[in-house]
Amino acid sequence: MRSKHIKLLAGILFVFAFLSCSKVKPTKVLPVYGDKKEVNGDTTFHTIGQFNFIDQDGEKVTNELVKDRIYVANFFFATCESICPEMSKNLNKVQEAFDKDDSVLILSHSVNPKHDTVEVLKQYADLYKAKKGKWHFLTGDKKQIYDLALKSYLINALEDDGSAEGFLHSEMLLLIDKKGRIRGMYDGTDLPAVLKLNEDIKLLKKEDPSL
């Protein structure tokens, strides 16, 4: 009799455990953008290439700064009067959300580095209340900036495109993980999309580091 009771109890516990586990929602994993390759059975993903720029405080910014950090990247220019002001205003929302979190940075690349000197970028950064060490406005070699946009971030950055402002660049904000992989693309002129970006950053922070 005791044996039957033990078996019955074990069965009930098994069913309860199964039902409990079935209610646990799987953790959402953000996609990885770009081409991937299989090398000796391992998957190699597209990553951001090497870069070397100067920010609004005259400090060097390279891949070393973002190593093992999450960051948001975009492209703009200081005299832009179309999409850039809205993008910068919305990026301030990202800065506010992670103000005390040193593991999250923002990199804004100028597509007009000839005009956007350190001094110009400093004024622009102050206009949008960029926090030193958190939000970096970058200038440097034009070819490197344009190549980085196209080949690494997989978006456009063009000069003399025929527009009134003389430059064309994407409105997208790129979410980059600690391994330098693109994990999200968001319309920087759309506030709901930027708020979604903030939520995805939180999700990325919880991600299994082995992924």
C-alpha positions as CSV (number, residue, x, y, z in Angstrom):
1,M,0.0,0.0,0.0
2,R,2.8,2.4,1.0
3,S,4.5,1.7,-2.4
4,K,1.4,2.7,-4.3
5,H,1.1,5.9,-2.3
6,I,4.7,6.7,-3.0
7,K,4.2,6.1,-6.7
8,L,1.0,8.2,-6.8
9,L,2.8,11.0,-5.0
10,A,5.7,10.9,-7.3
11,G,3.4,11.0,-10.3
12,I,1.5,14.0,-8.9
13,L,4.8,15.8,-8.3
14,F,6.0,15.1,-11.8
15,V,2.8,16.5,-13.4
16,F,3.0,19.6,-11.2
17,A,6.7,20.2,-12.1
18,F,5.9,19.7,-15.8
19,L,3.0,22.2,-15.7
20,S,5.1,24.7,-13.8
21,C,7.9,24.5,-16.3
22,S,5.6,24.8,-19.2
23,K,4.4,28.2,-17.9
24,V,8.0,29.6,-17.9
25,K,8.4,31.8,-20.9
26,P,11.6,31.3,-22.9
27,T,14.0,34.3,-22.7
28,K,13.8,36.3,-25.8
29,V,17.1,36.5,-27.7
30,L,17.8,39.4,-30.1
31,P,18.8,38.5,-33.7
32,V,22.3,39.0,-35.0
33,Y,22.5,41.1,-38.2
34,G,24.8,40.6,-41.1
35,D,26.4,37.6,-42.8
36,K,27.6,34.6,-40.8
37,K,30.1,31.9,-41.7
38,E,30.7,28.3,-40.6
39,V,34.3,27.7,-39.7
40,N,35.3,24.3,-38.4
41,G,31.8,23.8,-37.1
42,D,31.7,27.1,-35.3
43,T,29.5,30.1,-36.4
44,T,31.3,33.4,-37.0
45,F,29.1,36.4,-37.1
46,H,29.5,39.8,-38.7
47,T,31.3,42.3,-36.3
48,I,32.2,46.0,-36.4
49,G,35.6,46.7,-37.9
50,Q,38.5,48.6,-36.4
51,F,38.1,52.4,-35.9
52,N,40.1,55.3,-34.5
53,F,38.3,58.7,-34.0
54,I,38.4,61.8,-31.8
55,D,35.4,62.9,-29.7
56,Q,34.1,66.3,-28.6
57,D,36.5,66.4,-25.7
58,G,39.5,65.7,-27.9
59,E,39.9,62.2,-26.6
60,K,40.7,59.2,-28.8
61,V,37.9,56.7,-29.3
62,T,38.7,53.2,-30.6
63,N,37.3,49.7,-30.4
64,E,39.1,49.4,-27.0
65,L,36.7,51.8,-25.5
66,V,33.7,49.7,-26.4
67,K,35.3,46.3,-25.6
68,D,33.0,44.2,-23.5
69,R,30.4,47.0,-23.5
70,I,27.0,47.5,-25.2
71,Y,26.7,50.6,-27.3
72,V,24.4,52.5,-29.7
73,A,25.8,53.9,-32.9
74,N,24.4,56.4,-35.4
75,F,25.5,58.9,-38.1
76,F,24.8,62.6,-38.2
77,F,26.3,66.0,-39.0
78,A,26.1,69.2,-36.9
79,T,24.6,71.5,-39.6
80,C,21.8,68.9,-40.4
81,E,18.4,70.4,-40.1
82,S,16.3,67.5,-41.2
83,I,16.5,64.2,-39.3
84,C,19.6,64.8,-37.1
85,P,17.9,67.1,-34.4
86,E,15.2,64.5,-33.8
87,M,17.7,61.7,-33.7
88,S,19.9,63.5,-31.2
89,K,16.8,64.4,-29.1
90,N,15.7,60.8,-29.0
91,L,19.3,59.6,-28.2
92,N,19.1,61.8,-25.1
93,K,16.3,59.4,-24.0
94,V,18.8,56.5,-24.3
95,Q,21.4,58.5,-22.3
96,E,18.8,59.2,-19.6
97,A,17.8,55.6,-19.3
98,F,21.3,54.4,-18.7
99,D,22.8,57.5,-17.2
100,K,24.4,55.6,-14.3
101,D,25.4,52.5,-16.3
102,D,29.0,52.6,-17.5
103,S,28.5,49.4,-19.5
104,V,26.3,51.3,-22.0
105,L,27.7,54.0,-24.4
106,I,26.6,56.0,-27.4
107,L,28.8,56.7,-30.4
108,S,27.5,59.4,-32.9
109,H,29.7,59.6,-36.1
110,S,29.8,62.8,-38.1
111,V,29.5,62.3,-41.9
112,N,31.0,65.9,-42.4
113,P,34.2,65.7,-40.4
114,K,35.8,68.6,-42.4
115,H,33.3,70.9,-40.8
116,D,32.6,69.0,-37.6
117,T,35.8,69.7,-35.7
118,V,36.3,69.0,-32.0
119,E,35.1,72.5,-31.2
120,V,31.9,72.2,-33.3
121,L,31.1,68.8,-31.8
122,K,31.6,70.1,-28.3
123,Q,29.0,72.8,-29.0
124,Y,26.6,70.2,-30.5
125,A,27.2,67.8,-27.6
126,D,26.4,70.6,-25.1
127,L,23.2,71.4,-27.0
128,Y,21.9,67.9,-26.4
129,K,23.3,67.7,-22.9
130,A,25.7,64.8,-23.7
131,K,27.4,63.4,-20.7
132,K,31.2,63.2,-20.9
133,G,32.3,59.6,-21.2
134,K,28.8,58.4,-22.0
135,W,27.9,59.9,-25.3
136,H,30.7,60.4,-27.8
137,F,30.4,62.6,-30.9
138,L,33.1,61.5,-33.3
139,T,35.1,63.0,-36.1
140,G,38.1,61.7,-38.1
141,D,39.1,60.4,-41.5
142,K,36.1,60.7,-43.8
143,K,36.9,57.6,-45.8
144,Q,37.1,55.6,-42.6
145,I,33.8,56.9,-41.4
146,Y,32.0,56.2,-44.7
147,D,33.5,52.7,-45.0
148,L,32.6,51.9,-41.4
149,A,29.0,52.9,-42.1
150,L,28.7,50.8,-45.2
151,K,30.9,47.8,-44.4
152,S,30.5,47.5,-40.6
153,Y,27.2,49.1,-39.6
154,L,25.6,48.1,-42.9
155,I,23.9,51.5,-43.5
156,N,24.5,54.4,-45.9
157,A,26.6,57.5,-45.5
158,L,27.1,59.5,-48.7
159,E,28.4,63.0,-49.6
160,D,27.1,65.2,-52.4
161,D,24.0,63.2,-52.9
162,G,22.1,66.1,-54.5
163,S,20.1,67.0,-51.5
164,A,19.9,70.5,-50.2
165,E,22.2,69.7,-47.2
166,G,24.8,67.9,-49.3
167,F,24.9,64.6,-47.3
168,L,22.8,61.5,-47.0
169,H,23.0,59.2,-44.0
170,S,20.7,56.6,-42.4
171,E,18.3,57.5,-39.7
172,M,18.9,54.1,-38.0
173,L,20.3,53.6,-34.5
174,L,22.4,50.4,-34.3
175,L,22.5,48.3,-31.1
176,I,25.9,46.7,-30.8
177,D,26.6,44.0,-28.2
178,K,29.7,43.2,-26.1
179,K,31.1,41.1,-28.9
180,G,30.8,43.9,-31.5
181,R,27.8,42.3,-33.3
182,I,24.8,44.2,-34.5
183,R,21.8,43.1,-32.5
184,G,19.1,45.7,-33.5
185,M,18.3,48.5,-35.9
186,Y,15.8,51.3,-34.9
187,D,14.4,54.4,-36.5
188,G,16.1,57.2,-34.6
189,T,13.4,59.7,-35.6
190,D,10.6,57.5,-34.1
191,L,10.3,57.8,-30.3
192,P,8.4,54.5,-29.8
193,A,11.2,52.7,-31.7
194,V,13.8,54.4,-29.5
195,L,11.9,53.3,-26.4
196,K,12.0,49.8,-27.8
197,L,15.7,50.2,-28.2
198,N,16.0,51.0,-24.5
199,E,14.1,47.8,-23.6
200,D,16.3,45.7,-25.9
201,I,19.4,47.1,-24.2
202,K,18.0,45.8,-20.9
203,L,17.3,42.5,-22.6
204,L,20.8,42.3,-24.0
205,K,22.3,43.0,-20.6
206,K,20.6,39.8,-19.3
207,E,21.8,37.7,-22.2
208,D,23.9,34.6,-21.6
209,P,27.5,35.7,-22.4
210,S,28.1,32.4,-24.2
211,L,25.6,33.3,-27.0
